[in-house]
Amino acid sequence: MAKHIELLCDLKPGEVLACVKKKWYPIDICLEVCKNKKLERPVAYLLKRSGAFTESLNAYLELIARLYNTMKASQEITKDEISELRELFEAGVKVCRKHARVTHNEENEQGIWFNFLDRLYEMQLSQEDAKGLNSSAVEMLNECIKELLSVM
């Protein structure tokens, strides 16, 4: 299995996430290989599966921040970027929901949601001083924050 994942990472990195979502792949081996190959989305997903919810959410937030910064600086946002931002946001929500299902401590359960909200809010605040931002990117982030508030 490890060799298969390693080869997939090298030859078809875009297919790794779909592959590791299959439950029969060993999480620890896949996580180690994906970390070594610097495949961030599969790593974020595998961290969630391993129960490392905070680390998983942080990985998704890093991906969201990087994509958001690219989007807000560009002249035109592509449908693929919009779709990817949406997928990353929804993956973060899934991490929080999974954490809530397995955590029986209300304070700990709410902490991960507020971490998510705080980080999105920090991204929003970082845009206030900047000029020439892509308004579609800003609107998308605002929509994500509103949606997060409604599902918390």
N, C-alpha and C positions, 0 to 999 in steps of 0.2 A: 504493500500500500504506500509506504513512504516514497519508494522510487517512482511509483505512478504519479503521486502528487508533485514530486520534484520535477519530473519531466513535463507535466502539465503546466506547472509554473513557468518553466523555461520556454515551452513551445506554444502554449495557448493560455496565457495568463488571464484573458478575459473569460475563460470557462471555469476557472478555479472556484469561484464563489458558488456557482450552481452545483459543482461537483461535491464540495465539502458540506453542502446543505443536506446531502444524503446521509442519513443517520448511521450507516454502517462504516463510515470513515472514522478512524480513531482521532478524537479531538486533539489530544496532546501532540501526536506526531504531525498532524496537519498544521497545527498552530506553530510549532517549531519551524517547519519547512516554510510556511508562508511568512513568518517573521524574518527568517533568513533571506528570503527572496524579496522582502519589502513590499508585499502585496497587502495593502492596508485594509481594503474592504473585507477580504476573507479573514484577516486577523480580527477585525472588529466583530464580525459575525461569530467566529470561533471563541472569542473571549466571552461573548454572551452565552454560548452553549456550555462553556466550561464553568459558568457561574460567576465570572469576574465582571459583574455588571457595571461597576463604576469605570473600570478600565475600558470596557466595551463602549460605554457612552462617551467617554473622553476621546476614544479613537474616532467615533462617528462625528463628534463635534469638531475635531481637527479637520476631517474631510469636508464638513459643512463650511467651516471658516475659510478653508483654502478655495473651495469652489465659489463661495459667496464673494470673496475678494476679487477673484477673476471676473465674475459676472458684473460686479458693480463698477469695475474699471473698463469694461469693454463697451464698444459702441453699440453692439447688437447682441442680444442674448439668443442662443439657439434653443430649439425645442429640446434637444438632448440635454443641455445644461439645466433647463427647467425640470425636466424629468428626473435627472440625477439628483438635484437638490431635494426634490419631493421624496424620492426613494430614500435618501440619507436621513431626511427628517423623520419619515415614517419608521425607518429602522431604529432611530433613537427612541421614538415613542414605544416601539415594541420592547426595547431593552428595559425601559422604565416599567412597562406593564408586567413583563416577566419577573422583574425584581419585586414588584408588589405582590405577585402570586406566591413567591417563595419566601418572602420576608414577612415575618409576623410581628415586626416591631414598627408601629406606625411612624415614629420619629425617623427611623432609618429609611422606611418606605418613602416618606415625603422628601427626604433629603436629596435623593437622586433626581426627582422631578424638579426641585428648586435649583439644583445644579444645572440641569438642562436649560431651564428658564433664564437663569443668571447669565449663562454663556451666550445665549441668543440675544439677551438684552445688552450685553457688552458689545456684541457685534453691531447692534443697532446704535448704541451710543458712539461708537467709533466713526460712524458715518456722519454724525451731526456737524462736525467741523470741516468735513471735506466738501469740496465743490466739484461739480461736473460728474456726479455719480449717475449711474444708470438707474433711472427711476423704477424700471421694472424689477430690478434686483432688490431694491429697497422695499418695494411693495410685496415681493415674495417673502422677504424676511418678516415683514410686519404680519403677513397672513399666517406664517408659521408660528409666530408668537401668540397670535390670537387663538389659533387652533390648539396650541399647547395649553393655554389657559383654560380652554373649554374641556380638555380631556384629563386634566390633573385631578 
